Amino acid sequence: MKKKALITGISGQDGSYLSEYLLENNYEVFGIIRRNSIVEHQRNRIEQLDNQINLEYGDLMDSSSLERILNAVQPNEIYNLAAQSHVRISFEIPHFTLQTNGIGVLNLLETFRTNCPTAKFYQASSSEMFGRSVDDDNCQRETTRFEPTSPYGCAKVLAYNLVKHYRFAYSLFCSNGILFNHESPRRGSNFVTNKVVKTAVEIKLGLKNKLILGNMDSYRDWGHSKDYVVAMNKILNHKEPDDFVISTGITRSVRDLCKYVFAKLNLEMDKHIFQDKKYMRPEELKYLKGDSTKARKILNWQPKISFEELIDEMIDHWMDLFSKQK
Ligand code: GDD
């Protein structure tokens, strides 16, 4: 019999790649989507999977919907990818972020515990939880202290701790994947990689003239979402529940990202890039560099797509799209 996977946040970047990966691996895929006034917005990343996945309306804040869905589906694996995922916006909607990314996870854990406790539970934990904390060798790993610097990071720490608590208190299979930044052409265009690539392509094609950014001196460890969803599945198929850092181990600044993109498109950065306080955060997470040795050794996971391949794929995506529109 096929294994059943239930994905919250299935319409997001990771949900769409994870669905494709699980379908290729002979899973039956179920997903929870939230009601949105523009239906197309929920489905544009998963349109190509229309007849292959089962979608249900639900919400992490609506326990009755979770209960109905988990009870009916009886999944073998639950991937909790639903969240308010934008860090800067979490400063503007802190209550909503804490509710969804913290209490929402509690709702899902409770529903899982009482309706399908033999399932395995994956929580999308985040490198944003490390905040200002870096080990002496300039890396963050599973043992690094959490010192979150945003409402988003604080909520993710709460969820991380709840997942561990449910593991120990109720002997449930619940694991955390602590994923560093991961991108793709399907990334929302208000995250920095896709904002930079999309706008630079628009500038190249004469559709725009300016790219306005916030802090260009923060460092991130950027991988490809396609590689990272493989890690999620490996985490749930490990023999015991555990927590794993997933990262490339290479860090670059936002400025380095811009340099790469602008050079690739033969554009001069100084002529087009401007900074605006509007995109700065009240507290910035300055530096991320993950050490994923544990996942590489225990799960035999490693990223396959380089930073350059990732960004080139994103450039090609926007070039194709805008050229067709032109
Ligand atoms: N979004 C955005 N927009 N970021 C900018 C901009 C801008 O105009 N200008 C500079 N930045 C900087 C941010 O200040 C941050 O230091 C860096 O670019 C990356 O920002 P994002 O791409 O928004 O990602 P993030 O690191 O805040 O959060 C992402 O990664 C986390 C994992 O650490 C999100 O995907 C989170 O959901 C995820 O958990």
Boltz pocket constraint, residues with backbone or C-beta under 6 A from the ligand:
constraints:
  - pocket:
      binder: B
      contacts: [[A, 84], [A, 85], [A, 86], [A, 87], [A, 88], [A, 125], [A, 126], [A, 127], [A, 128], [A, 179], [A, 180], [A, 181], [A, 182], [A, 190], [A, 191], [A, 192], [A, 193], [A, 195], [A, 212], [A, 213], [A, 214], [A, 215], [A, 216], [A, 218], [A, 219], [A, 220], [A, 254], [A, 279], [A, 280], [A, 281], [A, 284], [A, 285]]
      max_distance: 6.0
